[in-house]
């Protein structure tokens, strides 16, 4: 379904994990992020793109390589693809593809395109790198912590921040590397201020153009990370903040294990 719309931005939301896919329209380009999940949802995104593309060039940005975010890579063979260098260099690509195959097998899902790990045409190699698309500039920032290959994108002229799996209203931080995650949230806070960001599109949850809500999400992420480091996470507060906490409790337990492992490494 369509979750959010304005003149430049349409955000589609899957029924699974409230996963989002953004479509940004300029006069000469369409920028799409992480199309997902189910075949009918991907078909809806494709139909929308076909209805507005005209002479525009299609770009597809991958925010990171978790399987739910690359699941429709094969559905857009003519798009110019963009991702981080770490995304390209991911060692266990076959493992990600197997997760997609296992998901489809479990739920008897047929797809009308091949399951592939995306080939990337434009590789982001520097933090803060800018890219001049036909009539717009995008700025890219590495965002490790959730995964090693995360990528923030700011569509500068529109003040749109494509956050990947950060700054969600339905998920507390899902952590692969604690120190990297903390640094990434601090980076996001600075980018939002410096770039005068007006809209945030998280990988899961609700798109927002409300300044108070944006600040609330930054504060909530930092509070969770700080409480995790001190061992003072109040699960009753998590239940109040995150409506699906019952289904996320296992991730909180995993975060605690990862923090302890990371802290012993440092």
Secondary structure as a PSIPRED ss2 file (coil, helix, strand):
# PSIPRED VFORMAT (PSIPRED V4.0)

   1 X C   1.000  0.000  0.000
   2 X E   0.000  0.000  1.000
   3 X E   0.000  0.000  1.000
   4 X E   0.000  0.000  1.000
   5 X E   0.000  0.000  1.000
   6 X C   1.000  0.000  0.000
   7 X C   1.000  0.000  0.000
   8 X C   1.000  0.000  0.000
   9 X E   0.000  0.000  1.000
  10 X E   0.000  0.000  1.000
  11 X E   0.000  0.000  1.000
  12 X E   0.000  0.000  1.000
  13 X E   0.000  0.000  1.000
  14 X C   1.000  0.000  0.000
  15 X C   1.000  0.000  0.000
  16 X C   1.000  0.000  0.000
  17 X C   1.000  0.000  0.000
  18 X C   1.000  0.000  0.000
  19 X E   0.000  0.000  1.000
  20 X E   0.000  0.000  1.000
  21 X E   0.000  0.000  1.000
  22 X E   0.000  0.000  1.000
  23 X E   0.000  0.000  1.000
  24 X E   0.000  0.000  1.000
  25 X E   0.000  0.000  1.000
  26 X C   1.000  0.000  0.000
  27 X C   1.000  0.000  0.000
  28 X C   1.000  0.000  0.000
  29 X E   0.000  0.000  1.000
  30 X E   0.000  0.000  1.000
  31 X E   0.000  0.000  1.000
  32 X E   0.000  0.000  1.000
  33 X E   0.000  0.000  1.000
  34 X C   1.000  0.000  0.000
  35 X C   1.000  0.000  0.000
  36 X C   1.000  0.000  0.000
  37 X C   1.000  0.000  0.000
  38 X C   1.000  0.000  0.000
  39 X H   0.000  1.000  0.000
  40 X H   0.000  1.000  0.000
  41 X H   0.000  1.000  0.000
  42 X H   0.000  1.000  0.000
  43 X H   0.000  1.000  0.000
  44 X H   0.000  1.000  0.000
  45 X H   0.000  1.000  0.000
  46 X H   0.000  1.000  0.000
  47 X H   0.000  1.000  0.000
  48 X H   0.000  1.000  0.000
  49 X H   0.000  1.000  0.000
  50 X H   0.000  1.000  0.000
  51 X H   0.000  1.000  0.000
  52 X H   0.000  1.000  0.000
  53 X C   1.000  0.000  0.000
  54 X C   1.000  0.000  0.000
  55 X C   1.000  0.000  0.000
  56 X C   1.000  0.000  0.000
  57 X E   0.000  0.000  1.000
  58 X E   0.000  0.000  1.000
  59 X E   0.000  0.000  1.000
  60 X E   0.000  0.000  1.000
  61 X E   0.000  0.000  1.000
  62 X C   1.000  0.000  0.000
  63 X C   1.000  0.000  0.000
  64 X C   1.000  0.000  0.000
  65 X C   1.000  0.000  0.000
  66 X C   1.000  0.000  0.000
  67 X H   0.000  1.000  0.000
  68 X H   0.000  1.000  0.000
  69 X H   0.000  1.000  0.000
  70 X H   0.000  1.000  0.000
  71 X C   1.000  0.000  0.000
  72 X C   1.000  0.000  0.000
  73 X H   0.000  1.000  0.000
  74 X H   0.000  1.000  0.000
  75 X H   0.000  1.000  0.000
  76 X C   1.000  0.000  0.000
  77 X C   1.000  0.000  0.000
  78 X C   1.000  0.000  0.000
  79 X C   1.000  0.000  0.000
  80 X E   0.000  0.000  1.000
  81 X E   0.000  0.000  1.000
  82 X E   0.000  0.000  1.000
  83 X E   0.000  0.000  1.000
  84 X E   0.000  0.000  1.000
  85 X H   0.000  1.000  0.000
  86 X H   0.000  1.000  0.000
  87 X H   0.000  1.000  0.000
  88 X H   0.000  1.000  0.000
  89 X C   1.000  0.000  0.000
  90 X C   1.000  0.000  0.000
  91 X C   1.000  0.000  0.000
  92 X C   1.000  0.000  0.000
  93 X H   0.000  1.000  0.000
  94 X H   0.000  1.000  0.000
  95 X H   0.000  1.000  0.000
  96 X H   0.000  1.000  0.000
  97 X H   0.000  1.000  0.000
  98 X H   0.000  1.000  0.000
  99 X H   0.000  1.000  0.000
 100 X H   0.000  1.000  0.000
 101 X H   0.000  1.000  0.000
 102 X H   0.000  1.000  0.000
 103 X H   0.000  1.000  0.000
 104 X H   0.000  1.000  0.000
 105 X H   0.000  1.000  0.000
 106 X H   0.000  1.000  0.000
 107 X C   1.000  0.000  0.000
 108 X C   1.000  0.000  0.000
 109 X C   1.000  0.000  0.000
 110 X C   1.000  0.000  0.000
 111 X C   1.000  0.000  0.000
 112 X C   1.000  0.000  0.000
 113 X C   1.000  0.000  0.000
 114 X C   1.000  0.000  0.000
 115 X C   1.000  0.000  0.000
 116 X C   1.000  0.000  0.000
 117 X C   1.000  0.000  0.000
 118 X C   1.000  0.000  0.000
 119 X C   1.000  0.000  0.000
 120 X C   1.000  0.000  0.000
 121 X C   1.000  0.000  0.000
 122 X E   0.000  0.000  1.000
 123 X E   0.000  0.000  1.000
 124 X E   0.000  0.000  1.000
 125 X C   1.000  0.000  0.000
 126 X C   1.000  0.000  0.000
 127 X C   1.000  0.000  0.000
 128 X C   1.000  0.000  0.000
 129 X C   1.000  0.000  0.000
 130 X E   0.000  0.000  1.000
 131 X E   0.000  0.000  1.000
 132 X E   0.000  0.000  1.000
 133 X E   0.000  0.000  1.000
 134 X C   1.000  0.000  0.000
 135 X C   1.000  0.000  0.000
 136 X E   0.000  0.000  1.000
 137 X E   0.000  0.000  1.000
 138 X E   0.000  0.000  1.000
 139 X E   0.000  0.000  1.000
 140 X E   0.000  0.000  1.000
 141 X E   0.000  0.000  1.000
 142 X E   0.000  0.000  1.000
 143 X C   1.000  0.000  0.000
 144 X C   1.000  0.000  0.000
 145 X C   1.000  0.000  0.000
 146 X C   1.000  0.000  0.000
 147 X C   1.000  0.000  0.000
 148 X C   1.000  0.000  0.000
 149 X C   1.000  0.000  0.000
 150 X C   1.000  0.000  0.000
 151 X E   0.000  0.000  1.000
 152 X E   0.000  0.000  1.000
 153 X E   0.000  0.000  1.000
 154 X E   0.000  0.000  1.000
 155 X E   0.000  0.000  1.000
 156 X H   0.000  1.000  0.000
 157 X H   0.000  1.000  0.000
 158 X H   0.000  1.000  0.000
 159 X C   1.000  0.000  0.000
 160 X E   0.000  0.000  1.000
 161 X E   0.000  0.000  1.000
 162 X E   0.000  0.000  1.000
 163 X E   0.000  0.000  1.000
 164 X E   0.000  0.000  1.000
 165 X C   1.000  0.000  0.000
 166 X C   1.000  0.000  0.000
 167 X C   1.000  0.000  0.000
 168 X C   1.000  0.000  0.000
 169 X C   1.000  0.000  0.000
 170 X C   1.000  0.000  0.000
 171 X C   1.000  0.000  0.000
 172 X C   1.000  0.000  0.000
 173 X C   1.000  0.000  0.000
 174 X C   1.000  0.000  0.000
 175 X C   1.000  0.000  0.000
 176 X C   1.000  0.000  0.000
 177 X C   1.000  0.000  0.000
 178 X H   0.000  1.000  0.000
 179 X H   0.000  1.000  0.000
 180 X H   0.000  1.000  0.000
 181 X H   0.000  1.000  0.000
 182 X H   0.000  1.000  0.000
 183 X H   0.000  1.000  0.000
 184 X H   0.000  1.000  0.000
 185 X H   0.000  1.000  0.000
 186 X H   0.000  1.000  0.000
 187 X H   0.000  1.000  0.000
 188 X H   0.000  1.000  0.000
 189 X H   0.000  1.000  0.000
 190 X H   0.000  1.000  0.000
 191 X H   0.000  1.000  0.000
 192 X H   0.000  1.000  0.000
 193 X H   0.000  1.000  0.000
 194 X H   0.000  1.000  0.000
 195 X C   1.000  0.000  0.000
 196 X C   1.000  0.000  0.000
 197 X C   1.000  0.000  0.000
 198 X C   1.000  0.000  0.000
 199 X E   0.000  0.000  1.000
 200 X E   0.000  0.000  1.000
 201 X E   0.000  0.000  1.000
 202 X E   0.000  0.000  1.000
 203 X C   1.000  0.000  0.000
 204 X E   0.000  0.000  1.000
 205 X C   1.000  0.000  0.000
 206 X C   1.000  0.000  0.000
 207 X C   1.000  0.000  0.000
 208 X E   0.000  0.000  1.000
 209 X C   1.000  0.000  0.000
 210 X C   1.000  0.000  0.000
 211 X H   0.000  1.000  0.000
 212 X H   0.000  1.000  0.000
 213 X H   0.000  1.000  0.000
 214 X H   0.000  1.000  0.000
 215 X H   0.000  1.000  0.000
 216 X H   0.000  1.000  0.000
 217 X H   0.000  1.000  0.000
 218 X H   0.000  1.000  0.000
 219 X H   0.000  1.000  0.000
 220 X H   0.000  1.000  0.000
 221 X H   0.000  1.000  0.000
 222 X H   0.000  1.000  0.000
 223 X H   0.000  1.000  0.000
 224 X H   0.000  1.000  0.000
 225 X H   0.000  1.000  0.000
 226 X H   0.000  1.000  0.000
 227 X H   0.000  1.000  0.000
 228 X H   0.000  1.000  0.000
 229 X H   0.000  1.000  0.000
 230 X H   0.000  1.000  0.000
 231 X C   1.000  0.000  0.000
 232 X C   1.000  0.000  0.000
 233 X C   1.000  0.000  0.000
 234 X C   1.000  0.000  0.000
 235 X H   0.000  1.000  0.000
 236 X H   0.000  1.000  0.000
 237 X H   0.000  1.000  0.000
 238 X H   0.000  1.000  0.000
 239 X H   0.000  1.000  0.000
 240 X H   0.000  1.000  0.000
 241 X H   0.000  1.000  0.000
 242 X C   1.000  0.000  0.000
 243 X C   1.000  0.000  0.000
 244 X C   1.000  0.000  0.000
 245 X H   0.000  1.000  0.000
 246 X H   0.000  1.000  0.000
 247 X H   0.000  1.000  0.000
 248 X H   0.000  1.000  0.000
 249 X H   0.000  1.000  0.000
 250 X H   0.000  1.000  0.000
 251 X H   0.000  1.000  0.000
 252 X H   0.000  1.000  0.000
 253 X H   0.000  1.000  0.000
 254 X H   0.000  1.000  0.000
 255 X H   0.000  1.000  0.000
 256 X H   0.000  1.000  0.000
 257 X H   0.000  1.000  0.000
 258 X H   0.000  1.000  0.000
 259 X H   0.000  1.000  0.000
 260 X H   0.000  1.000  0.000
 261 X H   0.000  1.000  0.000
 262 X H   0.000  1.000  0.000
 263 X H   0.000  1.000  0.000
 264 X H   0.000  1.000  0.000
 265 X H   0.000  1.000  0.000
 266 X C   1.000  0.000  0.000
